[in-house]
Amino acid sequence: MKLKRCVHRAWARIVLARNVAAAVVLVGVLFGVPSLWAHHGLAQFDTKHPLKLEGTVTRFEWINPHAYIYADVRDEKGKLTNWKFELGSLGMLTRFGGWSRDTLKRGDQIMVDGFPAKDGSPYMSLITVQLSNGKVLSAAP
């Protein structure tokens, strides 16, 4: 009778250990899945040819994982295009960039410096933003 209990306990420990191991693996996979959809770094931007643009803010999105500025920019031919400017995370912007959700509003004039999208679309990863009062804020991710 004693041998049966001993074997049963040993078997129960093995089953428990496998269940715990499976749970740990499952949790690890679930935490890793969101990173599969993330873009990484500046891969989609042309970091060899930075641009400086001036425009009028049409919208400012204070959201994670990145804040965005949308602004109307006129090219050298006078054509108006609405650009999407990507900034860093809210944590980085507030801690190191001097930003808040009220930094920009519709109609503000800005000058931006950053890297344009490689595909030629009106999309840019920003390095800095100069406000109409001359103040320059870091916008890098």
Secondary structure, DSSP 8 states (H G I E B T S, - for coil): -HHHHHHHHHHHHHHHHHHHHHHHHHHHHHHHTHHHHS--TTTTB-TTS-EEEEEEEEEEE--SS--EEEEEEE-TT--EEEEEEE---HHHIIIII---TTS--TT-EEEEEEEEBTT-SSEEEEEEEEETTS-EEE---
